[in-house]
C-alpha cells in the first residue's frame, strides 16, 4: 500500500513538472512578441535619398511627422535626431553620435556593442528614458560633418544607421 502511494506521488510530481515547461515557454513567447511589436512601432523615421544623375535634383521621400518628444532637424540632407540619453556602457558621448541599433532589452544592446568592439569600433550603449530604448552608438563626434561622414561609411553594413544629437 505504501509503495503505491509513493509511486503515485512521484508520477503526479513528474506530470506537474513537465506541464510547467510549456506554460513558461508560451509566456516567454507572448512577452517576446509584445516586445518585438513595440520595437517595430517605435522604429526611427528615416529619410531616404535616391541619387540621380548630376543634371537632376535628388528624389527625397517625405518624412512622417515625428512625435513631440523626438525632435529631428534637417541638416545637409541628413536627418539628425535630438534625444536625451545617458551612457550605460562606454566612455561618454560628444555632441553628435552615430546610432546603429535600438533595443528595448539591454542584453541585446550589449550584444551588438560587443560585436562592434570585436570589429574595432569604440561602441557604447546609451539609454533613452523617455522612449525606454537602449541605443547602440558606434562612434561619437564633436562636429556634425564628422558624424555624417562616419554614417555614410557605415551605410553598407548598417543601412538603418542614424545621427543622434545629445540634448
N, C-alpha and C positions, 0 to 999 in steps of 0.2 A: 504494500500500500504506500509506504513512504517513498519507494523508488519511483512509482508512477507520479506521485506528487512532485518530486524533484525534476523528473523528465518533463512534465507538463509545464513547470515554471521555466525551465530552460528554453523550451520550444516557444513559449509566449514571449520571453525576453528577446530571443533571436528574431522573431517576427517584428517586434516593436522596433528594434534597431535597424532592420533592413527597410522598413517602411518610412523611416525618418529621412533617409537619404534623398528620396525623390522629392519630398516637400522642400527640403533645403535647396535642392537644385532648381526647382521651379521658382522659389522665392528669389534666388540669385538671378535667374534668367529674367524675371519681371523687373528687378531693380536695374539690371544691365540695360534692358530695352528702354526703360524710362530715362536713364541717364543718356543713352545714345540719342533718343528723340529730343531731349533737352539740348544736347550739344549741337545737333543739327539745326534746331530752331534758332540758336544763338550764334551761328557761324558769322564771321565778319562779312559785311557787304564790301565787295571789292570792285574796282573799276578795271575794265579790260580795254586795252588799246590795241587795235589792229593796225599794223603799219602798212601803208600803201606806197606805191612809187612816189618819188620826190615831188612830182608836179601836183599831187593831190594831198589834201589835208588828212590826218589820221582819223579813222572812224572810231568814235568812242561810244560805248554802251552806256545808257543812263544809269545813274546811281539811284537806288531805293533810299528814301529818306531814313536816316539813322535815328535811333531812339534819343531822347533828351539827354541821358547820362553819357552818351557816347558822341563826342564831337569829332568831326572829320574836317580837315582843311585840305583844299586842293592846292598842292604846291608843285609846280613844274610837271604836270601830267602824272604825278604820283600822289595817291591818297595817303594822308598822314592822320592816324587816329590818335586822339589825345585821351589818355586814361590815367587814373591814379592807381599805381601799383606799388607793392612793397616786395623787396627781394626776399625770396625764401631760401634760395641756394645759389650763391655766387658772390662776386666781388663788389658789385654795385653798378648802378645804371647811370649813364650820362644822359644828355638831353634827348637824343634820338636812338632808337633801338630797332633791330630787325627781328620780327617775331616769325617763327616758322611753325609753331604749333600751339594750340589752345586746348586744354583739357579740364574736365570737371573733377578728375581724380588726380591727386598729387603724384601717386606712384607712376602713372602713365607719363606725366610731365618729366619726372626724374629719369625715367627710362629713355625718353628721347634726348634728354640732356646728356646722359652717359654715351649714347650713340654719337652725338655731335662731338663730345670731348674726345672720343676714340678716333674721330675723323680729323682732329686737330683744331677744332674751334674752341673758343673760351665761352661755352654756353652757360646760361644762367636761367633760373626759374624765378618768375615773379608772380605774385597773386593779386588779382583784381577783386577786391572785396565786394564792390557794387554788383558785379556780374557773377561772382563766385566761380571764377575761372583762373586756372594756372596757365600763364603764358611762358612758352619756351623761347628764350631770346638767344639767337645765335651770335650776335655781336652788338655792341653799343658804341655810339659815336657822339662827339661834341657838335658836329655840323650835319645839316640835312643832306648836303651833297655827298658826303662820305657814306651816309646810311643808304641813300638812293643807289649809289654805285655798288655797294655790297648786296643790296636786294636784287639788283639786276643780274649780278653774277650768280646768285642762288636760284634764279627762276627755273633753270633746267632741272635741278634736283628738288626744289621746294616751290612749285608753281603758285601756291597759296600764300607765300611769304608777304608780309605787310609791315608798314612802318608804324612805330609807336612813339609818340612824343610824351615824355613824362610830365604830368601836371604838377 
